[in-house]
């Protein structure tokens, strides 16, 4: 590991909240990957003899309105949430970072057009744009991920553009130009690797936002479709049984909260570690 | 300022045009032929389908369709709901006041929570109060507001029986009932904005507390409370006020979920219902109106920034 990178890691590790966040994320990822091994029951198996049973030794988080084990559904729900978070952030970065690099690097009318387009997209409230996109594409998890990704892309473009403008004026980039490198080579070899830190911070914070967005869309019935488990759709169902089975509303919500909080903690920690002046 | 304002207004024109193009493009994503959907049971009759197509200008080229649509929008015609046949602009005008009431209450709650905690966090920098305020702020940002709403209904309505769990009474009908039905959703909606305001206030206060004029105020022997409120907070609030205005997007996104949880017949609930009814003109109209509101508020925030900051007024 290079010295500056080691310094960043050391600064990150000095922040207990960020480290705690990272531990929780690792835990959630392990749960999502090992879901079939961890979940005590089949998450979609219904049981008419165990409808809306309170938490017990057999069902730690109780059972839902169809007699399904809530713990198993929360465990499998981690898959939908993390998958949606990662895929939509990849889509957003895949569109936003090259566009930002292009805008910042070429300037002129390309920059003007792309920047106005970003202004226009950012003018539509994030969730309303995502809802509208899912409405037109049709409600399912894949379309929800596309909608969240496309709605998040302008944020990545802004970050990548600002970072490109900053890096572009650095001495080493000027040096790369002066020895006669073609433009694309300067952009790809010299500028792109150096805009990674702010993009990484944006990605972590966007993951938190994307997980909430997926849960929101699923809560509205526009994301993961039943009977497949998702934290958001579990909360939607739970709302109908608040008086009879309050536990249904507690556990999926705690899972979303912990997961999002962890990504926010890691994002804040990363930002402070990468830019100690800013903190 | 006058030159700046003119330039700023000129700048929003291309943004608004692009917003309209984006919203128009949404329609093109729609699966299937809208004329067939609208024809309903008469979809087998090619004459009916052709007539609908001609009425909606669907038989023209895309640029012509766009110009026709945008011309209507400019005259306040956002199209007609496919379900109720009511004009979309009328639907929006009916629902917007409900969401506006919720939004104003949420904003007041957010300021009442966010600004004082931000001030305390900055004044007691790196102390236990700072950590507590930061932790609450981060929790507020990480909490999905629909879940907070469900938990509040569980506690306040189901267990304690203090407030109705859902429904809405307009202010014009009964003020106390109206407040009773909206206070919980307004708190849920205000919570996320309070967290953002807290963070902004804290960082703005931290930078003003280091300024010379604050040191001078202290040096002349003013009480610490007076220095903080009269000298530091007054200046720190300048960026906070404008940033607060920009939280409209958070507010509208949040309203979609909050209104769903508390069954409030506002703007947000209208979008969700329209999505489920495949009432695309309504979805399109809502996106357009929110984006337009956002751009205009952005402009107002800029003007406000200049108006409340005397140093910029002369520039």
Boltz contact constraints between the chains, C-beta under 6 A:
constraints:
  - contact:
      token1: [A, 116]
      token2: [B, 14]
      max_distance: 6.0
  - contact:
      token1: [A, 116]
      token2: [B, 18]
      max_distance: 6.0
  - contact:
      token1: [A, 117]
      token2: [B, 18]
      max_distance: 6.0
  - contact:
      token1: [A, 119]
      token2: [B, 15]
      max_distance: 6.0
  - contact:
      token1: [A, 120]
      token2: [B, 15]
      max_distance: 6.0
  - contact:
      token1: [A, 120]
      token2: [B, 18]
      max_distance: 6.0
  - contact:
      token1: [A, 120]
      token2: [B, 19]
      max_distance: 6.0
  - contact:
      token1: [A, 120]
      token2: [B, 22]
      max_distance: 6.0
  - contact:
      token1: [A, 123]
      token2: [B, 19]
      max_distance: 6.0
  - contact:
      token1: [A, 123]
      token2: [B, 291]
      max_distance: 6.0
  - contact:
      token1: [A, 123]
      token2: [B, 294]
      max_distance: 6.0
  - contact:
      token1: [A, 123]
      token2: [B, 295]
      max_distance: 6.0
  - contact:
      token1: [A, 124]
      token2: [B, 287]
      max_distance: 6.0
  - contact:
      token1: [A, 124]
      token2: [B, 291]
      max_distance: 6.0
  - contact:
      token1: [A, 125]
      token2: [B, 249]
      max_distance: 6.0
  - contact:
      token1: [A, 125]
      token2: [B, 252]
      max_distance: 6.0
  - contact:
      token1: [A, 125]
      token2: [B, 253]
      max_distance: 6.0
  - contact:
      token1: [A, 125]
      token2: [B, 290]
      max_distance: 6.0
  - contact:
      token1: [A, 126]
      token2: [B, 253]
      max_distance: 6.0
  - contact:
      token1: [A, 127]
      token2: [B, 253]
      max_distance: 6.0
  - contact:
      token1: [A, 128]
      token2: [B, 253]
      max_distance: 6.0
  - contact:
      token1: [A, 128]
      token2: [B, 290]
      max_distance: 6.0
  - contact:
      token1: [A, 132]
      token2: [B, 26]
      max_distance: 6.0
  - contact:
      token1: [A, 132]
      token2: [B, 283]
      max_distance: 6.0
  - contact:
      token1: [A, 132]
      token2: [B, 287]
      max_distance: 6.0
  - contact:
      token1: [A, 135]
      token2: [B, 275]
      max_distance: 6.0
  - contact:
      token1: [A, 135]
      token2: [B, 283]
      max_distance: 6.0
  - contact:
      token1: [A, 136]
      token2: [B, 26]
      max_distance: 6.0
  - contact:
      token1: [A, 136]
      token2: [B, 29]
      max_distance: 6.0
  - contact:
      token1: [A, 136]
      token2: [B, 30]
      max_distance: 6.0
  - contact:
      token1: [A, 212]
      token2: [B, 144]
      max_distance: 6.0
  - contact:
      token1: [A, 215]
      token2: [B, 144]
      max_distance: 6.0
  - contact:
      token1: [A, 216]
      token2: [B, 257]
      max_distance: 6.0
  - contact:
      token1: [A, 219]
      token2: [B, 146]
      max_distance: 6.0
  - contact:
      token1: [A, 220]
      token2: [B, 272]
      max_distance: 6.0
  - contact:
      token1: [A, 242]
      token2: [B, 154]
      max_distance: 6.0
  - contact:
      token1: [A, 242]
      token2: [B, 158]
      max_distance: 6.0
  - contact:
      token1: [A, 243]
      token2: [B, 158]
      max_distance: 6.0
  - contact:
      token1: [A, 246]
      token2: [B, 154]
      max_distance: 6.0
  - contact:
      token1: [A, 249]
      token2: [B, 150]
      max_distance: 6.0
  - contact:
      token1: [A, 253]
      token2: [B, 147]
      max_distance: 6.0
  - contact:
      token1: [A, 256]
      token2: [B, 144]
      max_distance: 6.0
  - contact:
      token1: [A, 257]
      token2: [B, 142]
      max_distance: 6.0
  - contact:
      token1: [A, 257]
      token2: [B, 143]
      max_distance: 6.0
  - contact:
      token1: [A, 260]
      token2: [B, 142]
      max_distance: 6.0
  - contact:
      token1: [A, 261]
      token2: [B, 142]
      max_distance: 6.0
  - contact:
      token1: [A, 264]
      token2: [B, 138]
      max_distance: 6.0
  - contact:
      token1: [A, 264]
      token2: [B, 142]
      max_distance: 6.0
